[in-house]
Amino acid sequence: MQCLPVPVFHECQRCTACCRWPGEVRLDDGELARLAAFRGMAEVPFIQKFTRLTRDRRGLALAENPDGSCVFLEGNDCAVQAVKPQQCRDFPNLWNFPGFEQTCRAIPRQVSPEEYARLIAHTTGRKTLPQIDHG
């Protein structure tokens, strides 16, 4: 009988380290509409002010500040927390990169598979979870 590893849920501490890392936060049409509405803007002016073309030129990503941080990072707070993009909601539990723990202050907790699914649904807003590789 094979024992599956216990899932680890990383509890975000809102340290904003992920908002300061270089990279792209890609946006889909629904996210553009929600972000624009949240900022009280029409979509075209929002796109012109807060987005840029992705590196592969296949879509739009959030613009960055001159220091590389997210355009919506205000001090240690996300100015669009209530409607932040799915990519942001999914980090660090549904995607991350080797060594993210060196900068990210999320607290890892071993939880049951059922608790993991509940916590992921709550933090990401996803109704269904992607397949998780348990080793």
N, C-alpha and C positions, 0 to 999 in steps of 0.2 A: 504494500500500500504506500503510495507516494503522498507525502505531506506537502501541500502548497505553502509558500511563504505567506506570512501575515502581511496584509497590505499596510503601507506606510502613507499616512496622510500628512502633508506639510501644511501646518496652520499658519496662514499669512499674518504677519505682524505689522503690515503696512509700513515697512521700512523704506519703501520706494527705491530700493536698489535696482529692481528690475526696470524701473522707469528711467534709469540713468545709463543702462547698458546700451552699447551700439547695436543697431539692428533695425529691422523694419516691423512696424505694426501694420499689417495689411488689413484693409477694410473692404467689406462687401457693401452692396447697395443698401441693405437694410440698416447696417451700422452707420453709414453716411447719413441716412435720413434721420435716425434717432439722435445722433450727435448734433446735427444741424438744428433739429427741433429743440433739443435741450439747451443749446446756446442761443436760441431765439433767432436763428438765421435761416434764410433760404439755402437750398443745397449748393447752388453755384457759387455764391459768395463764400460759403463755408469751405468748399473744395479749394477755392483760390487762396484762402487765408491759412487753412490748417492742414492741407495735405500736399503730397508730392507724388510724382510717378514712381512706382516701384523700380528697383534696379533692373528687373527683367522686362520692364515696360508693359506688363500685363495687367496692371491695376493701380490702385491708389493705396498709399500708406500715410500714416500720420507724419507730419513734418517734425523735425527736431529743432531744438534750440541750438544756438551756436556751440554749446558745450556737449552736444550729442544727446541731451536728455529729452524726454517727451515734451512736446509743445504744450501739453496740458498739465505738466507738473508745476505746481505752485508751492514753493517751499518744500514741505514734506507731505503735501496733499495732492490728490488727483482731482482736478477741477471738473472731471466728468465721471466720477466714481459711480454714480447711479446708472450710467449708460455706457460704461467703458467697453471697448471692443472685446469680442469673445477670446481673441488671442491673449489678452491681458487677464481675463477671468480664468483661463485654463492654466496659467503658470502658477506654481511650479509642479502641480499635480499631474496634469495631462501632457505637459511637455516641459522640458528643461534641457540642460546641457551639462556635460561632465564638469564638475567643479563648481556648479552654481551655489552649493552650500557654503563656499568660502566667502561669498558676498551677501547672499540672501539670508535674512534672519528668520525665515519660516521655521516653526518648531515641528520637527518630525514626531509623529505619534503612531504607534502600531495600533491598528483598529481591526475589527472584524470586517469581512467582505461586505456585510450588510451596512455597517456603519460607514465604511468607505464610500459605498454607492450613495448613501444619504448625504454625506458631507460634500461629495463631488457635485451632486445635483443642487445642493444648497449654494455652494460657492460659485459654480459655473453657470447655473441656470439651465443646464442641459437636461432634457427629459430622458434621453437615452445616453448611455455611456459608450465611448469607443471600446473596442476589445482591449483588455489589459493583459500584457504578457507577464505571466507569473513565473517566468524562468524556464 
